[in-house]
Amino acid sequence: MNSITTHVLDTALGRPAAGVLVELFQWTDGAPVTLAHAHTDADGRVQGWGVDLAVGPHCYRLTFATDEYFTATGRNAFYPSVTIDFRVVDGSHYHVPLLLSPYGYSTYRGS
């Protein structure tokens, strides 16, 4: 079965970003539908979503509540949230890391 995980690293502090709220959506009929949400753990990871997910060939969205994270760490954020849209096409694991700083971010398909 396919799975979707993520990992948030705070590149400005050089450590995992713990406590970031992440929401997972699936595009259905041209609109995002909420599937699950979770907070990153102490290692900055969301390994499981707390619900059984049937991840198939669709387009998905991860939304990261970066404003709340930066406020909690005493910093201002230029981006109040980060949204990543991606496509699942086969029966494999999908890992979508987010490298984050107060004024920038990057992402890629991880392993």
C-alpha positions, 0 to 999 in steps of 0.5 A, a space after each residue: 500500500 502507498 504511504 505518505 510521510 513528511 519531515 520538516 527541518 528548520 534550516 535556520 536553527 539546524 534542527 528538526 521542526 517539532 510541533 508543526 501542524 500538517 494537513 493532508 488533502 486529496 484532490 477530488 472533483 477539482 477540490 481538496 478534501 481533508 484526509 488527515 492532520 498531525 503535528 510533527 514529532 520531536 524529530 520533525 516527522 509525521 510518520 503516521 496520520 492516526 487514521 487508515 489512509 487508502 493512498 492511490 493514484 491521485 493528486 495530494 496536498 500537504 499544508 504546513 502551519 508555519 506561522 504558528 511554528 515560528 510564533 511558538 519559537 519566537 520568530 516572525 515568518 514571511 510565509 504564514 503557511 506552506 502548501 505542497 501539491 504533488 501526484 501519486 502515480 504508483 504503489 510506492 512510499 511517498 516522502 515529502 520533506 520540507 526545509 524551512 526557514 523564516 524567509 524561505 523553504 524548499 521541498 523535494 521527493 525524498 525516499 
